[in-house]
């Protein structure tokens, strides 16, 4: 709901910020705290010597945070700060689920700063719920997504692994019964196999999106293909809005242009005046961007009967064309790694690289104004 921002810093500490006010304020340091003066309250250490948490994700209400870690001593299922440790990980990574509202068995405010005031559990192995789910070093974790529905917390995890000469994209799904405090409906499945490296992998409402070479695909959680968007550019970082209705990714190629603030398809004639074939027999001669741009597609037309192709909803191209924002987004500045809160929140965030420096832009796609 755009109230909380969660991330890990360069030392592997998981941080949660409240971004509702004009000036963001750190709510708490979930991973990486200590109690050096033994006063029962958490504090940030001056020196932190080991990676602890990476790839954090936060649930819709802000109550739960998931993260990846190699540390065993983060497991605190009773919320008393005494463990027990996770079973031996042998250098593997596992995923922890942190409850920000569980205060020694009672309901309290998010992230009180007392030691043991919050509860952390490891994600269980689907074959043995008493053992942790492990990601070995050759495995590339892509995304963790959390979804709260009634009394159930759904956890989606996507990862990529190598099997012989092929790459495999996997989706794991776990459900935590909030009322009975137990795991259930745990499953894993292979979503896609490819000889080319698989980029991305994000699950929202059971849909998974990823990119391979020159296309972006969206699947449901049974592995059935819903959509394939083909371009002649290089695509990356596909993401879905939380309700699964918007798809965003960055690409160096596009078949669209901006004319007076409106979207127009490029002509179906190539530069020599020869008709293009958009059915896959010949690669269309689309103009290729000098740098990456972010594109957002509306997937709801696919739900019609019969299904209709998705429509382009927004792109950084239009912000460049209108020159909006203060300062405006410069031409030929790469815009990558988009993030979508949900379809009913009119904001999109993406990364810019300006003169070698990385910065994050937040834009209102309705007004094309740069919010921050």
C-alpha positions in Angstrom: 0.0 0.0 0.0 3.1 2.3 -0.5 3.3 2.8 3.3 6.5 0.8 3.9 9.8 0.5 2.1 12.0 -2.5 2.8 15.5 -3.1 1.5 18.9 -4.5 2.4 22.0 -2.4 2.7 25.6 -3.1 1.5 26.3 -5.0 4.8 23.3 -7.3 4.5 21.1 -5.6 7.1 17.4 -5.6 6.4 15.8 -2.2 7.0 12.1 -1.1 7.1 11.2 2.6 6.5 7.9 4.4 6.9 7.5 6.5 3.8 4.0 8.0 4.5 5.3 11.3 5.6 7.2 14.1 3.8 10.5 12.7 5.1 10.9 8.9 5.2 11.8 7.6 8.7 13.4 4.3 9.4 10.9 2.1 11.3 13.3 -0.5 12.5 16.4 -2.6 11.7 15.0 -6.1 11.5 18.3 -7.9 10.7 21.7 -6.9 12.0 20.8 -5.5 15.4 22.5 -6.3 18.8 22.2 -5.5 22.5 25.7 -4.7 23.6 24.7 -2.8 26.8 22.3 -5.7 27.8 19.4 -3.3 28.4 16.9 -5.6 26.6 16.6 -3.2 23.6 17.9 -3.7 20.1 20.6 -1.3 18.8 22.5 -1.0 15.6 26.1 -2.3 15.9 29.0 0.0 14.9 30.7 -2.9 13.0 28.9 -5.6 11.3 31.0 -8.5 10.1 28.8 -10.9 8.1 26.0 -10.8 5.4 22.8 -11.5 7.2 19.7 -10.7 5.0 19.2 -10.0 1.3 16.2 -9.8 -1.2 13.6 -8.7 1.4 9.9 -8.5 0.6 7.1 -7.0 2.6 3.4 -8.2 2.7 0.5 -5.9 1.7 -0.3 -4.9 5.3 3.4 -4.4 6.2 3.1 -7.0 9.0 5.4 -9.7 7.4 8.9 -9.4 5.9 10.6 -12.2 4.1 14.4 -12.3 3.4 17.2 -14.6 2.4 20.1 -15.4 4.8 22.9 -17.9 5.5 22.7 -17.3 9.3 21.3 -20.0 11.5 20.7 -17.9 14.6 17.9 -15.9 13.2 15.3 -18.5 13.9 13.1 -17.3 16.8 9.7 -19.2 16.5 8.7 -18.4 20.1 9.5 -14.7 19.9 11.6 -14.9 23.0 15.0 -14.3 21.4 16.2 -17.7 22.3 16.0 -19.6 19.1 16.4 -22.5 18.5 18.8 -22.2 15.6 17.8 -23.4 12.2 19.2 -26.9 11.4 22.7 -26.8 9.9 22.7 -25.0 6.6 26.1 -26.0 5.4 26.7 -22.8 3.5 23.3 -22.8 1.8 20.8 -20.0 1.9 17.4 -20.2 3.4 14.4 -17.9 3.6 13.0 -16.5 6.9 9.6 -15.0 7.5 9.5 -12.2 10.1 6.3 -11.2 11.9 6.5 -7.5 12.9 3.4 -7.6 15.0 4.0 -10.7 17.2 5.2 -9.5 20.6 5.9 -12.5 22.8 2.6 -14.1 21.9 0.5 -11.0 22.1 -0.5 -8.4 19.4 1.4 -5.2 19.6 2.7 -2.4 17.4 5.0 -3.1 14.5 8.6 -3.7 15.4 8.9 -2.7 19.0 12.6 -2.3 19.8 12.8 -4.9 22.6 15.0 -8.0 22.0 12.8 -10.9 21.1 9.8 -8.7 20.6 9.3 -10.1 17.1 9.1 -13.6 15.7 11.1 -15.0 12.8 10.6 -18.5 11.3 12.4 -20.3 8.5 10.6 -21.3 5.4 10.2 -25.1 5.6 11.4 -27.8 3.2 8.3 -29.0 1.2 9.4 -32.6 1.8 10.0 -32.1 5.6 8.3 -29.2 7.3 10.8 -29.4 10.2 13.8 -28.7 8.0 14.6 -25.4 6.3 14.1 -24.7 2.6 17.6 -24.3 1.1 18.9 -22.5 -1.9 22.4 -23.8 -2.8 25.1 -21.4 -4.1 24.6 -22.3 -7.9 20.9 -21.3 -7.5 19.9 -17.8 -8.3 17.1 -16.4 -6.1 14.9 -14.1 -8.2 12.0 -12.9 -6.1 10.1 -13.4 -2.9 6.5 -12.2 -2.9 4.1 -12.1 0.1 0.3 -12.0 -0.1 -2.2 -11.9 2.8 -5.7 -13.3 2.3 -8.0 -13.7 5.2 -6.1 -15.9 7.8 -3.5 -17.1 5.3 -0.1 -15.7 4.4 1.0 -16.9 0.9 4.7 -16.9 0.1 5.8 -17.2 -3.5 9.5 -17.8 -4.2 11.0 -18.0 -7.7 14.6 -19.2 -8.4 16.7 -20.2 -11.4 19.0 -23.2 -11.4 21.2 -25.0 -13.9 20.3 -28.6 -15.0 22.9 -29.9 -17.4 22.9 -27.5 -20.3 19.5 -26.0 -19.5 18.3 -23.3 -17.2 15.2 -23.9 -15.1 12.8 -21.4 -13.5 11.2 -22.7 -10.4 8.2 -21.5 -8.4 7.7 -22.4 -4.7 4.5 -21.7 -2.9 4.0 -21.8 0.9 1.0 -21.0 3.0 1.2 -20.0 6.7 -2.1 -20.4 8.7 -2.1 -17.2 10.8 -4.8 -18.5 13.2 -3.5 -22.0 13.8 0.2 -21.0 13.3 1.1 -23.9 11.1 2.4 -24.5 7.5 0.2 -26.0 4.8 -0.3 -26.2 1.0 3.5 -26.3 0.3 4.4 -27.0 -3.3 7.2 -26.6 -5.9 7.0 -26.7 -9.7 9.2 -26.0 -12.8 7.7 -23.1 -14.7 10.1 -23.0 -17.7 13.2 -24.7 -19.1 15.4 -22.9 -21.5 19.0 -23.3 -23.0 19.3 -19.5 -22.6 19.7 -17.7 -19.2 16.3 -16.8 -17.6 16.0 -13.3 -16.2 13.6 -12.2 -13.5 10.8 -14.3 -12.1 8.1 -12.6 -10.1 4.8 -14.0 -8.7 1.7 -12.0 -8.0 -1.7 -13.6 -7.4 -0.3 -16.9 -8.8 1.1 -15.3 -12.0 4.8 -15.5 -12.8 6.7 -13.3 -15.2 10.2 -13.6 -16.6 12.3 -12.8 -19.7 14.5 -14.8 -22.0 16.6 -13.2 -24.7 14.1 -11.1 -26.7 10.8 -11.9 -25.1 8.9 -11.5 -21.9 6.4 -14.2 -20.8 3.7 -14.4 -18.1 2.4 -17.7 -16.8 0.0 -18.8 -14.1 1.1 -20.9 -11.2 0.3 -24.2 -13.1 2.8 -23.3 -15.8 0.2 -22.4 -18.5 1.3 -19.6 -20.8 -0.8 -16.5 -20.6 1.1 -14.0 -22.6 4.3 -13.5 -24.7 5.5 -10.1 -25.7 8.2 -10.3 -28.4 10.6 -7.4 -29.2 13.8 -7.1 -31.0 15.5 -5.5 -28.1 17.1 -6.8 -25.0 14.6 -7.1 -22.1 15.0 -7.3 -18.4 13.6 -7.1 -14.9 9.9 -7.9 -15.6 7.6 -7.3 -12.7 3.8 -7.6 -12.1 1.6 -5.4 -10.1 0.5 -7.0 -6.8 -2.9 -7.9 -8.4 -1.3 -9.3 -11.5 -3.0 -6.9 -13.9 0.0 -4.7 -14.9 3.3 -5.9 -16.4 6.4 -3.7 -16.5 9.9 -4.3 -17.8 12.7 -2.4 -19.4 13.8 -3.0 -23.0 16.1 -1.4 -25.7 13.6 -2.1 -28.5 10.0 -0.9 -29.0 7.3 -0.9 -31.7 5.8 2.3 -30.2 6.4 6.0 -30.5 4.9 9.0 -28.8 2.9 11.5 -30.8 1.4 14.5 -29.0 1.2 12.4 -25.8 -0.6 9.5 -27.5 0.7 6.1 -28.4 1.1 5.2 -32.0 2.3 1.9 -33.6 5.3 2.2 -35.9 4.4 1.7 -39.5 4.3 -1.9 -40.7 6.7 -1.0 -43.5 10.4 -1.4 -43.0 12.9 1.3 -44.0 12.8 0.0 -47.6 9.0 0.2 -47.8 8.6 -3.6 -47.6 5.7 -4.8 -45.5 6.7 -6.4 -42.2 5.5 -9.8 -41.0 4.4 -9.7 -37.3 3.6 -13.4 -37.2 7.1 -14.5 -36.4 8.2 -15.4 -40.0 10.4 -12.4 -40.2 11.7 -10.1 -37.4 10.1 -6.7 -37.7 12.4 -3.8 -38.4 11.5 -1.8 -35.2 13.5 1.1 -34.2 15.8 0.3 -31.3 16.2 2.7 -28.5 19.7 4.1 -27.7 19.1 3.1 -24.1 16.7 1.1 -22.0 13.2 2.4 -21.5 10.5 1.1 -19.1 7.2 -0.1 -20.5 4.0 -0.9 -18.6 1.3 -3.2 -20.2 -2.3 -3.7 -19.1 -3.0 -7.4 -19.0 -6.8 -7.2 -18.2 -7.8 -7.5 -21.9 -6.6 -11.1 -21.7 -9.5 -11.9 -19.3 -12.1 -11.0 -22.0 -14.0 -13.6 -24.0 -12.3 -14.1 -26.4 -9.0 -12.9 -25.0 -7.6 -9.7 -26.4 -3.9 -8.6 -26.6 -2.6 -6.5 -23.7 -2.4 -2.7 -24.2 0.4 -0.4 -23.6 -0.4 1.7 -20.5 2.7 3.8 -19.9 6.3 4.2 -20.7 9.2 6.4 -19.8 9.2 7.4 -23.5 6.2 9.7 -22.8 8.0 11.4 -19.9 11.0 12.1 -22.1 8.7 13.4 -24.9 6.8 15.8 -22.6 9.9 16.8 -20.7 8.0 16.7 -17.4 9.4 16.6 -13.9 11.9 18.7 -12.0 14.4 18.0 -13.2 13.1 16.3 -16.3 14.2 12.8 -17.2 17.1 13.4 -19.7 17.2 11.9 -23.1 19.4 8.8 -23.6 19.5 8.1 -19.9 18.9 4.4 -19.1 15.7 3.7 -17.2 15.7 0.2 -15.8 14.4 -2.1 -13.0 10.8 -1.0 -12.7 8.6 -1.5 -9.6 4.8 -1.6 -9.5 2.9 -1.4 -6.1 -0.5 -2.3 -7.5 -2.9 -1.3 -10.3 -4.9 1.0 -8.1 -1.8 2.9 -6.9 -0.9 5.5 -9.5 2.8 5.4 -9.0 5.7 3.6 -10.7 9.3 3.5 -9.6 12.4 2.8 -11.7 16.1 3.2 -11.7 18.1 5.8 -13.6 21.8 5.9 -14.3 22.8 9.6 -14.8 26.5 10.3 -15.3 27.4 7.0 -13.7 25.3 7.6 -10.6 22.2 5.5 -9.8 19.0 7.1 -8.6 15.4 6.1 -8.2 12.5 8.0 -9.8 8.9 7.8 -8.7 6.4 9.0 -11.3 2.7 9.4 -11.4 1.8 7.7 -14.8 -1.5 9.6 -15.0 0.0 13.1 -14.9 3.6 12.0 -15.9 4.9 14.2 -13.1 8.0 13.1 -11.3 6.9 12.7 -7.7 10.4 12.1 -6.2 
